[in-house]
Amino acid sequence: MTRPVRVVAVTGGKGGVGKTNISVNLAVALASQGQRVMLLDADLGLANIDVLLGLQPTYNLAHVIKGERSLGEIIVPGPAGIKIVPAASGVQAMARLSPAEHAGLINAFSEVSTTLDVLLIDTAAGISDSVISFTRAAQEVLVVVCDEPASITDAYALIKVLSRDHHLQRFHLLANMSRSIQEGRELYDKLAKVTNQFLDVTLEFLGVVPYDDYLRRAVKKQSAVVDSYPRSKSAMAFMHLAQKAVRWPVRREPGGHLEFFVERLVQYSLCFADGASRVHAGTTHSKGDLL
C-alpha cells in the first residue's frame, strides 16, 4: 500500500516573520532525515523561494495550470534532494481556474504522490483567499510568529478566521528569531491565553528558531543554513523541528494521496469564487465581521 503524504502549510499572520526561511530549512532538515520532500511556493504574487536559494526556474505553476508543462517539467531540484515547485507569480485566485484546469492540476499532483513523504506549502502572509485555501487543504498548519506585537495580533487574527469561519482546530506555533527558549515559550503563552479564552482550538508549542547570525549569513549566500552551517544554533533547531514533524501522525484521507489535497484546494477556492460573486451582489457580510 502506498503511504499517504503528510501535507504541512507554513503560514503567518504578517510578512517579515521569516516564514519562507522556515519552510526552506525545514524542508532541507526533513530531507536530511530521509524524508522525500516537495516544497510548494504558494505565495502566488511574491514568490521568493527561488531567490532565497539562488535558483532561476524557467517555468512555474502557471504553466502547469495552463496545460503548457507537466508538474515534473517545472520542478526545480533543491538542496538535500528536495523538489521545489516554483510559484505562479502574478497569477491571482485559484478560483479563476476552469473545470479543465482543475482536473489537470489534480492529475498533475496525483502523478507524483507515490514519490513523496512530505509536501510543505509556503503560503503568502495574511488572511487572503489564497492563504485560507492552502491552509484549509493541508493536514497540519504551522504558524510562525516573532516577538513583536503585530506578529502576535496578526497570528491570532489568522487562527481566528481559520477556526471560526473554516473549522480548523489544530495549529502548531513556532517562535522565530527568539533570544531564548523562554522568550519563545512566553510568545506561545500570550497567544494560547487568548485562543483558549475565545476560540475552540488546540495550539501546540512546536519550539523556537533562535536568533542566529549564521542564518543571516546563509541568506546572503542564498543557501539553507542547514546546508551551509549545519552546526549552528539555528540549523540544529531546524533538525530538532524536523524530528518532531516526522513523528506527527499521518492522517489517511480518502484517496490517501496528493490528489485529495488538490481536490480540497480546488473546492475551497471555488467557495471563495462563489463568495466573491455574492459580495458583488451585496449579500455578504462586511470584512469587519470576520475579525
Order of alpha helices (4+ residues) and beta strands (2+ residues): beta-alpha-beta-alpha-alpha-alpha-beta-beta-alpha-beta-alpha-beta-alpha-beta-alpha-beta-alpha-alpha-alpha-alpha
